Amino acid sequence: MSHAQDPEIMNRLRRAHGHLGATLRMLEEGRDALTIAQQLQAVLKALDKAKTELVLHHIEHHLEEVTGPLPKEARERMASIAEITKYL
């Protein structure tokens, strides 16, 4: 599956897009800096999660290209690797 077809990546990018649109509206409305900074943090977090998902998807996709379908144990280990990336 291509990265563009991965619903998790697309959903995360749509979320970031929505947060960014909200940030622009807040700026245009003259909202206070604290509120805008909080919204910008949401944009950054959404983009960071999308990037992580993209990288993990890329690794898994190309690993399977080389090895073939991953057995259940290998998928569980990949899930463990994916879980620890949230602490990067």
Contact map, one row per residue, 1 for C-alpha under 8 A:
1110110000000000000000000000000000000000000000000000000000001000000000000000000000000000
1111110000000000000000000000000000000000000000000000000000000000000000000000000000000000
1111110010000000000000000000000000000000000000000000010011000000000000000000000000000000
0111111011000000000000000000000000000000000000000000000000000000000000000000000000000000
1111111001000000000000000000000000000000000000000000000000000000000000000000000000000000
1111111111000000000000000000000000000000000000000000000000000000000000000000000000000000
0001111111100000000000000000000000000000000000000000000000000000000000000000000000000000
0000011111110000000000000000000000000000000000000000100000000000000000000000000000000000
0011011111111000000000000000000000000000000000000100110000000000000000000000000000000000
0001111111111100000000000000000000000000000000000000000000000000000000000000000000000000
0000001111111110000000000000000000000000000000000000000000000000000000000000000000000000
0000000111111111000000000000000000000000000001101100000000000000000000000000000000000000
0000000011111111100000000000000000000000000001100100000000000000000000000000000000000000
0000000001111111110000000000000000000000000000000000000000000000000000000000000000000000
0000000000111111111000000000000000000000000001000000000000000000000000000000000000000000
0000000000011111111100000000000000000000011101100000000000000000000000000000000000000000
0000000000001111111110000000000000000000001000000000000000000000000000000000000000000000
0000000000000111111111000000000000000000000000000000000000000000000000000000000000000000
0000000000000011111111100000000000000011011000000000000000000000000000000000000000000000
0000000000000001111111110000000000000011001000000000000000000000000000000000000000000000
0000000000000000111111111000000000000000000000000000000000000000000000000000000000000000
0000000000000000011111111100000000000010000000000000000000000000000000000000000000000000
0000000000000000001111111110000000010011000000000000000000000000000000000000000000000000
0000000000000000000111111111000000000000000000000000000000000000000000000000000000000000
0000000000000000000011111111100000000000000000000000000000000000000000000000000000000000
0000000000000000000001111111111000010000000000000000000000000000000000000000000000000000
0000000000000000000000111111111000010000000000000000000000000000000000000000000000000000
0000000000000000000000011111111000000000000000000000000000000000000000000000000000000000
0000000000000000000000001111111000000000000000000000000000000000000000000000000000000000
0000000000000000000000000111111100000000000000000000000000000000000000000000000000000000
0000000000000000000000000111111110110000000000000000000000000000000000000000000000000000
0000000000000000000000000000011111110000000000000000000000000000000000000000000000000000
0000000000000000000000000000001111111000000000000000000000000000000000000000000000000000
0000000000000000000000000000000111111100000000000000000000000000000000000000000000000000
0000000000000000000000000000001111111110000000000000000000000000000000000000000000000000
0000000000000000000000100110001111111111000000000000000000000000000000000000000000000000
0000000000000000000000000000000011111111100000000000000000000000000000000000000000000000
0000000000000000000000000000000001111111110000000000000000000000000000000000000000000000
0000000000000000001101100000000000111111111000000000000000000000000000000000000000000000
0000000000000000001100100000000000011111111100000000000000000000000000000000000000000000
0000000000000000000000000000000000001111111110000000000000000000000000000000000000000000
0000000000000001001000000000000000000111111111000000000000000000000000000000000000000000
0000000000000001101100000000000000000011111111100000000000000000000000000000000000000000
0000000000000001000000000000000000000001111111110000000000000000000000000000000000000000
0000000000000000000000000000000000000000111111111000000000000000000000000000000000000000
0000000000011011000000000000000000000000011111111100000000000000000000000000000000000000
0000000000011001000000000000000000000000001111111110000000000000000000000000000000000000
0000000000000000000000000000000000000000000111111111000000000000000000000000000000000000
0000000000010000000000000000000000000000000011111111100000000000000000000000000000000000
0000000010011000000000000000000000000000000001111111110000000000000000000000000000000000
0000000000000000000000000000000000000000000000111111111000000000000000000000000000000000
0000000000000000000000000000000000000000000000011111111100000000000000000000000000001000
0000000110000000000000000000000000000000000000001111111110000000000000000000000000000000
0010000010000000000000000000000000000000000000000111111111000000000000000000000000000000
0000000000000000000000000000000000000000000000000011111111100000000000000000000000000000
0000000000000000000000000000000000000000000000000001111111110000000000000000000001000000
0010000000000000000000000000000000000000000000000000111111111000000000000000000000000000
0010000000000000000000000000000000000000000000000000011111111100000000000000000000000000
0000000000000000000000000000000000000000000000000000001111111110000000000000000000000000
0000000000000000000000000000000000000000000000000000000111111111000000000000010000000000
1000000000000000000000000000000000000000000000000000000011111111100000000000000000000000
0000000000000000000000000000000000000000000000000000000001111111110000000000000000000000
0000000000000000000000000000000000000000000000000000000000111111111100000000000000000000
0000000000000000000000000000000000000000000000000000000000011111111111000000000000000000
0000000000000000000000000000000000000000000000000000000000001111111110000000000000000000
0000000000000000000000000000000000000000000000000000000000000111111100000000000000000000
0000000000000000000000000000000000000000000000000000000000000011111111000000000000000000
0000000000000000000000000000000000000000000000000000000000000011111111000000000000000000
0000000000000000000000000000000000000000000000000000000000000001101111100000000000000000
0000000000000000000000000000000000000000000000000000000000000001001111110110000000000000
0000000000000000000000000000000000000000000000000000000000000000000011111110000000000000
0000000000000000000000000000000000000000000000000000000000000000000001111111000000000000
0000000000000000000000000000000000000000000000000000000000000000000000111111100000000000
0000000000000000000000000000000000000000000000000000000000000000000001111111110000000000
0000000000000000000000000000000000000000000000000000000000000000000001111111111000000000
0000000000000000000000000000000000000000000000000000000000000000000000011111111100000000
0000000000000000000000000000000000000000000000000000000000000000000000001111111110000000
0000000000000000000000000000000000000000000000000000000000010000000000000111111111000000
0000000000000000000000000000000000000000000000000000000000000000000000000011111111100000
0000000000000000000000000000000000000000000000000000000000000000000000000001111111110000
0000000000000000000000000000000000000000000000000000000000000000000000000000111111111000
0000000000000000000000000000000000000000000000000000000100000000000000000000011111111100
0000000000000000000000000000000000000000000000000000000000000000000000000000001111111100
0000000000000000000000000000000000000000000000000000000000000000000000000000000111111111
0000000000000000000000000000000000000000000000000001000000000000000000000000000011111111
0000000000000000000000000000000000000000000000000000000000000000000000000000000001111111
0000000000000000000000000000000000000000000000000000000000000000000000000000000000011111
0000000000000000000000000000000000000000000000000000000000000000000000000000000000011111
